[in-house]
């Protein structure tokens, strides 16, 4: 964007970043619980899908965004193929989910 265009549109005003996606805590816990039990999740790249296949009663978009967040924080790794993203927990991700879900260390 040319500097003259941005200055004329916004001036020197602060433009806040886009808001983060809000999702119910129950959805986040359902995603984390399924991920911890299975160790991996497959997510179809379809934002209009009303429910995820593995995490029931949770919109596919919520699962996509939550897994993207875990990858960016280093708690999961992603493999993408043919409109499907496959997410696998890292060791740091297992520790994070154990703390978040208040699970004892004996549970594997």
N, C-alpha and C positions, 0 to 999 in steps of 0.2 A: 504494500500500500504506500503510495507516495506520501511524503511528509506533509505536503500542502493539503492533501485530501483528508488525512487524519486530523490535522489541526483545524480545518474548517468544519469538520463534522463534530468533533468532540471538544475542541479547544484544549485547554490544559486540565480538563476535568478528569477525575479518576474513573476509569471504567472497571468495575469489579469483575472477577472471573465468573464464568458460568457456575451456577450452583451445582453442588454434588447431587447425585441421584439419591432420593429418599426411598427407603424401603422399610417395611415393618421388621422389627427385630425377630419376630417369629420366622419370617422367611430366611433371614440370615442364619439363624440357628438351625433351621431345617437343611440349608445348603451345607453348613459346616459339619453337621452330624452325618449326613450322607457321605460327604467327602472323607471324613475321618474313618467311617466304617469301611468304605470301599478302597480308599487310597487314591482313587482317580475318578474323573467325571468326563463324560463326552457331551459336548454342547453343540447343537446344530446352529449355524449362523442364520437365525431366523428371528428377527425382533418382534414379529407379529404373532408368533406362536403363544398361545394362551397358557400352556402348562409345559413344564419340562418333563422329559421321559423318566428320569431317575428320581428327581425330587418332585414328588407329587404336590399339587396345589400351589406351586410357585411358578410365576411367569418366567418363561425362558430368558427374557431380557434381564431379569434380576440375577439369574444364575450367570449369564454372560458377563455382566458388569462386576459382580462379586468376584468371579474368577479372574477377571482382568486386574482387579485390585490386588488379589493375592499374588499374581505373577509380578506386578510392579514392585511389590514389597519383598519379593524373593522367597515367598512361602510356597510357591508352586511353579512348575515349568509347563510350557505349552508346546504342543505339536499340532500343526494345522494341516489338514488334508481334505480336499473335496468338500468344502463348506461345513466341515466338522472340526471343532477344536477339541483336543484331548488334553486334559490337565492332570498332572501328577504331583502329589505332595512331595516337598523336599523335607529334609530332617528338621530344618527351622520351622517349616509349616506344621509338622506334627507337634512340635513343642508349643507353637502359637495356639493351635486348636485345643490342645490339652489344657492350656491355661484359660482360654476363652470359654470352653465348655465345662470347666471345673472338673476335669477327669483325673483320677489318680494315675501315677506313673506305671502301675501294673497293667493297665489296659493297653493292649497293643492294637 
